[in-house]
Amino acid sequence: MSRVTVVIPNYNGLRFMEPCMSALKAQTYTDFCVLIVDNGSTDGSVEWISSLMDEKENGDDRTLPGIRAILLKDNTGFAGAVNVGIEYADSELVLLLNNDTEPEPDFMAALIEAFDKEGNERLFAASPMMIQLYHKELLDDAGDGFCLLGWAFQRGVGRPVSDAKFSRGCQVFSACAGASMYRRDMLEALAIKGSRSYEGIGGETYTCREYFDTEHFAYLEDLDLSFRARTEGYDIRYVPKARVFHVGSGTSGSKYNSFKVRLAARNNIWLCWKNMPILMLIINLPFILLGILIKLMFFRKRGFGRDYVKGLKEGLAGIRSCRKKYFRMSRLGYYIGTELRMIADTFSYAGDLIRRKL
């Protein structure tokens, strides 16, 4: 049994798989296995993954040790795929890794170091420094933030990799699930009640708990999970020594598109409703409404105004079926800490925005 399972969700990402796997082969930390979860791909990914399994059966040394694959019949979204991967990962730690990433050789070792550091027993997730693959001098993500306007944002996006602010490790609101490591027993503690089953291409049934909320399908599911973790008193850290190159929007195809704008708008409504107690919602509602208005104007200028409104309507219509996390007095301190983190992230976001504009 390896200490780490690398779960790679894949949907029509054949062009990314070879570079990603090559980068994993070059890791200095070797106590890991790889589990690829294919989401009903139609681009030849299934055949490529099957050939990897054949190489493993034949004892080919070029294949990563312990590599496994789960081939799902349908596209279950990011949340469904990684939930299956986490469920069938037999390890202490789980590294979720997008197929359009290429980690540096010391990437995994740096994340492991964070979990092994004395005093980090409550560390739930470690988020790396993500760097733009096609502009390697620029940051893509330095952990995710969440501001009072109800916006999730990538810390440091577009800033130089050399920026001293992002060379220091720190607590962050959320880990980016595109390339972050999680403690599996804490994932189990945070799982939503109930389970889901998915069919494999060979008729197999894969049943898993819901670590990431599958109602999200894609987008903001990682921030939703981190919100739950924060209100349980778990820590989430940004680890700049762990560096990974990232294409970005490798599956959806672009930064803004109708599908992405609609789902993000819908999921944002659910994120706030599910995780904020009523009093916290009331306090933050004026800021959230202002954030919605600003985003509406932003997306109208880019031709996605109708998609954004459609997503908001879907979010409001689906509130009743959301699996809301209800307030517990014993967690009051953690809710206050979360609110303070949102306030700090608001100033951080504004500062980064001003620096980018200048």
C-alpha positions in Angstrom: 0.0 0.0 0.0 1.4 3.4 -1.1 1.2 6.4 1.2 -0.3 8.6 -1.6 -2.8 7.9 -4.3 -2.7 10.2 -7.3 -6.2 10.5 -8.7 -6.3 11.9 -12.2 -9.8 12.6 -13.6 -9.9 12.5 -17.4 -12.5 13.6 -20.0 -11.3 13.8 -23.6 -7.9 14.9 -22.4 -5.8 12.5 -24.4 -3.4 15.2 -25.6 -2.5 16.1 -22.0 -2.1 12.6 -20.5 1.4 11.7 -21.8 3.1 14.9 -20.5 1.3 14.5 -17.2 2.4 10.9 -16.7 6.0 11.7 -17.8 6.1 14.4 -15.1 4.9 11.9 -12.5 7.6 9.4 -13.5 10.2 12.1 -12.7 9.0 12.7 -9.1 11.7 12.4 -6.4 9.1 11.1 -4.0 8.2 7.6 -5.1 5.8 6.2 -2.4 2.7 6.7 -4.6 0.4 5.0 -7.0 -1.7 6.4 -9.8 -5.5 5.9 -10.3 -6.9 7.3 -13.6 -10.7 7.8 -13.6 -12.0 8.3 -17.2 -15.3 10.0 -17.5 -16.7 8.4 -20.7 -14.1 9.9 -23.0 -14.6 9.6 -26.8 -11.2 10.9 -28.0 -9.2 7.7 -27.8 -8.3 8.2 -24.1 -9.9 4.8 -23.2 -7.8 3.0 -25.7 -4.6 4.8 -24.5 -5.4 4.0 -20.8 -6.1 0.4 -21.7 -2.7 0.2 -23.4 -1.1 1.4 -20.2 -2.8 -1.4 -18.3 -1.6 -3.9 -20.9 2.0 -2.6 -20.3 1.6 -3.1 -16.6 0.4 -6.6 -17.1 3.4 -7.3 -19.2 5.8 -5.9 -16.6 6.9 -3.0 -18.8 9.3 -0.9 -16.7 8.2 2.3 -18.4 4.8 2.1 -16.6 4.4 3.9 -13.3 4.2 1.5 -10.4 0.8 0.6 -9.0 -1.1 2.3 -11.9 -4.8 1.5 -12.0 -7.7 2.8 -14.0 -11.5 3.1 -13.6 -13.3 3.6 -16.9 -16.8 5.1 -16.4 -19.5 4.8 -19.0 -20.8 8.4 -18.7 -19.4 11.8 -18.0 -20.1 12.2 -14.2 -18.4 15.6 -14.0 -15.3 16.5 -12.0 -17.0 15.8 -8.7 -18.2 12.3 -9.7 -14.9 11.2 -11.1 -12.8 12.3 -8.1 -15.3 10.9 -5.7 -14.9 7.5 -7.3 -11.1 7.9 -7.2 -11.0 8.9 -3.5 -13.3 6.0 -2.6 -11.1 3.4 -4.3 -7.8 5.0 -3.1 -6.3 2.8 -0.4 -3.9 5.3 1.1 -3.4 7.9 3.9 -3.2 10.8 1.4 -4.9 11.6 -1.9 -3.4 13.9 -4.5 -6.0 15.2 -7.0 -4.3 16.1 -10.2 -5.8 17.5 -13.4 -4.7 15.9 -16.6 -3.5 19.3 -18.0 -0.8 19.7 -15.3 2.9 18.9 -15.3 4.4 18.9 -11.7 8.0 19.6 -11.1 10.2 16.7 -9.8 10.1 17.9 -6.1 6.4 18.7 -6.2 5.1 15.7 -4.3 7.9 15.7 -1.8 7.2 19.4 -0.9 3.5 18.6 -0.2 4.4 15.5 1.9 6.8 17.7 3.9 3.9 20.0 4.8 1.8 17.1 6.1 4.7 15.7 8.1 5.7 19.0 9.7 5.2 19.1 13.5 2.1 21.0 14.5 0.2 20.3 11.2 -1.9 17.4 12.5 -5.0 19.4 11.6 -3.8 20.0 8.1 -6.6 18.9 5.8 -5.3 20.1 2.4 -2.1 21.5 0.9 -2.4 23.6 -2.3 0.7 24.2 -4.5 2.1 27.0 -6.5 0.4 26.6 -9.9 2.2 28.2 -12.8 0.9 29.0 -16.3 2.3 26.3 -18.6 2.5 28.6 -21.6 3.7 31.6 -19.7 6.1 30.1 -17.1 7.0 33.4 -15.6 3.4 34.0 -14.4 1.4 32.5 -11.6 -1.9 30.6 -12.2 -3.0 29.9 -8.7 -1.4 30.4 -5.2 -4.3 28.8 -3.3 -7.9 30.0 -3.7 -9.6 32.8 -1.9 -13.2 33.7 -1.2 -14.2 37.4 -0.7 -17.3 39.1 0.8 -18.7 39.7 -2.7 -19.3 35.9 -2.9 -16.5 35.5 -5.4 -14.0 32.7 -5.4 -10.7 33.7 -6.9 -7.2 32.4 -7.7 -4.7 34.1 -5.5 -1.8 35.7 -7.5 -3.2 34.8 -11.0 -1.2 36.8 -13.6 1.4 37.9 -11.1 5.1 37.1 -11.6 6.3 33.8 -10.2 9.1 35.8 -8.5 6.6 38.0 -6.5 7.8 37.8 -2.9 4.2 37.8 -1.6 3.5 34.4 -3.1 6.9 32.8 -2.2 5.8 32.4 1.4 3.5 29.6 2.7 0.3 30.6 4.4 -3.2 29.6 5.4 -5.7 30.0 2.5 -9.5 29.7 2.3 -9.4 26.8 -0.1 -7.1 24.4 -1.9 -7.4 24.2 -5.7 -8.5 20.6 -6.4 -6.7 20.8 -9.8 -3.5 19.8 -8.0 -3.9 19.5 -4.2 -3.2 16.9 -1.6 -5.8 15.9 1.0 -5.8 13.8 4.2 -8.2 10.9 3.4 -9.6 10.4 6.9 -10.6 14.0 7.0 -12.3 13.6 3.6 -14.3 10.8 5.0 -15.3 12.9 8.0 -16.5 15.7 5.7 -18.4 13.4 3.3 -22.0 14.3 2.6 -24.5 11.7 3.8 -25.5 9.2 1.2 -23.7 7.6 -1.7 -23.8 7.4 -5.5 -23.2 4.6 -7.9 -21.8 4.8 -11.4 -21.5 2.3 -14.2 -18.2 1.3 -15.8 -17.8 0.6 -19.5 -17.7 -3.1 -18.8 -20.9 -3.1 -16.7 -19.1 -2.8 -13.4 -20.8 -0.7 -10.6 -18.7 1.8 -8.6 -20.3 3.0 -5.4 -18.8 6.0 -3.6 -19.5 8.5 -0.9 -19.9 12.2 -1.8 -16.7 13.9 -0.7 -17.2 16.6 -3.3 -20.9 17.6 -3.9 -21.9 16.0 -7.2 -24.8 18.4 -7.6 -22.1 20.9 -8.6 -21.0 18.6 -11.4 -18.0 21.0 -12.0 -16.8 24.4 -10.7 -16.6 25.6 -7.1 -16.9 22.0 -5.7 -13.4 22.4 -4.2 -14.3 25.6 -2.5 -17.5 24.1 -1.2 -15.5 21.2 0.3 -12.9 23.6 1.8 -15.8 25.7 3.3 -17.0 22.6 5.1 -13.4 21.8 6.3 -12.9 25.4 7.6 -16.1 25.2 9.7 -14.8 22.0 11.2 -11.6 23.6 12.3 -9.3 22.0 9.7 -6.4 23.9 8.2 -5.7 24.5 4.5 -2.2 25.7 3.5 -0.5 27.1 0.4 2.8 25.4 -0.2 4.9 27.4 -2.6 7.8 24.9 -2.7 5.4 22.5 -4.5 5.3 23.8 -8.1 3.2 22.5 -10.9 2.6 23.9 -14.4 -1.0 24.1 -15.5 -2.6 24.7 -18.9 -5.9 25.8 -17.4 -9.5 25.1 -18.8 -8.0 22.1 -20.5 -11.4 20.2 -20.4 -13.8 23.1 -20.8 -11.7 24.6 -23.6 -11.7 28.3 -22.6 -11.7 30.7 -19.7 -15.2 31.8 -20.4 -17.9 29.9 -22.2 -21.7 29.4 -21.8 -21.4 26.1 -20.0 -18.8 27.4 -17.5 -20.5 30.7 -16.8 -23.9 29.1 -16.2 -22.6 26.4 -13.9 -20.4 28.7 -11.9 -23.3 31.2 -11.3 -25.6 28.4 -10.2 -23.0 26.8 -8.0 -22.1 30.1 -6.4 -25.7 30.4 -5.1 -25.6 26.9 -3.7 -22.1 27.4 -2.1 -23.3 30.4 -0.1 -26.6 28.9 0.9 -25.3 25.5 1.9 -22.3 26.7 4.0 -23.3 30.0 5.6 -25.6 29.9 8.7 -28.7 32.2 8.3 -27.1 35.1 10.4 -23.9 34.9 8.3 -26.0 35.0 5.1 -27.9 38.1 6.4 -24.6 39.9 7.2 -23.0 39.1 3.9 -26.1 39.5 1.7 -25.6 43.1 0.7 -22.0 42.3 -0.5 -23.1 39.2 -2.3 -25.9 41.1 -4.2 -23.3 43.7 -5.1 -21.0 41.0 -6.4 -23.8 39.5 -8.5 -24.6 42.9 -10.0 -20.9 43.5 -10.9 -20.6 40.1 -12.5 -23.8 40.5 -14.5 -22.4 43.7 -16.0 -19.1 42.0 -16.6 -20.6 39.0 -18.4 -23.0 41.1 -20.4 -20.1 42.9 -22.0 -18.6 39.6 -23.0 -21.8 38.2 -24.4 -22.5 35.8 -21.6 -25.2 37.8 -19.7 -28.0 35.4 -20.5 -25.9 32.4 -19.4 -25.1 34.1 -16.1 -28.8 34.9 -15.4 -29.8 31.4 -16.4 -27.3 30.0 -13.9 -28.6 32.3 -11.1 -32.2 31.2 -11.8 -31.1 27.5 -11.7 -29.3 28.2 -8.4 -32.3 29.8 -6.8 -34.7 27.1 -8.1 -32.4 24.4 -6.7 -31.9 25.8 -3.2 -34.6 23.6 -1.6 -32.8 20.5 -2.7 -29.4 21.7 -1.4 -27.9 19.7 1.4 -27.4 22.6 3.8 -24.9 22.4 6.6 -26.8 23.7 9.7 -25.2 25.8 12.4 -23.8 24.3 15.5 -22.9 26.5 18.5 -19.8 24.4 19.1 -18.5 25.6 15.8 -19.1 29.3 16.4 -15.4 30.2 16.6 -14.8 28.5 13.3 -17.6 30.5 11.6 -16.1 33.7 13.0 -12.7 32.7 11.7 -14.2 31.9 8.3 -15.8 35.4 8.2 -12.5 37.1 9.1 -10.8 35.1 6.4 -13.4 36.3 3.9 -12.7 39.9 5.0 -9.0 39.5 4.6 -9.4 37.9 1.2 -11.5 40.8 0.1 -8.6 43.2 0.7 -6.2 40.7 -0.8 -8.2 40.4 -3.9 -8.6 44.2 -4.3 -4.9 44.7 -3.8 -4.0 42.1 -6.4 -6.5 43.6 -8.8 -5.0 47.0 -8.5 -1.5 45.7 -8.9 -2.5 43.9 -12.1 -4.1 47.0 -13.5 -1.0 49.1 -12.8 
